Amino acid sequence: MQAIIKFAVLAAVLYFGYTQLLPKLTATGDRAESNLSDMGESGDDCVGAADRASETFGSGMRAFSTPPIDEGSWDSFANGVYDQISAAQDACSCSLDSCRLAGDALSTLSGVVGDFGSAVRGGEPPLNAARTLDQVNTQLNEARSLIRQGN
């Protein structure tokens, strides 16, 4: 009975992610692409790579919005997101505040991917995922703003 309840909660969280979070992530990604040309050269690689990792996670969640969720497919998807996060973290090694902030957003995003992975394997669903992903988007928006200010 407990497994059924966990499954129902996971399904509800994934449905919420698909219907509520995905549009926000997609909209943020669209804004990011239009604003990248306005950014300074030092931090735009970092923030652009972080945006792509966030966008990949958000758009990929569509495939996992309805149960049953295949663990192998999830693992493949999550590994791809982790690869993008790692590449973005490499690009965010500069000393600018925008790089530091984007790096923080990437760490948070990595945690969300891990939380969803745990839920796929029967763990507790990430009930604060919406707030956490909003935090990621806010940090990336702030990093873009810092780049425009030259920091």
ABEGO torsion letter per residue (X at the ends): XAAAAAAAAAAAAAAAAAAAAAAAAAAAAAAAAAAAAABBAAAAAAAAAAAAAAAAAAAAAAAAABOBBBAAAAAAAAAAAAAAAAAAAAAAABABAAAAAAAAAAAAAAAAAAAAAAAAAGBBBBAAAAAAAAAAAAAAAAAAAAAAAGX
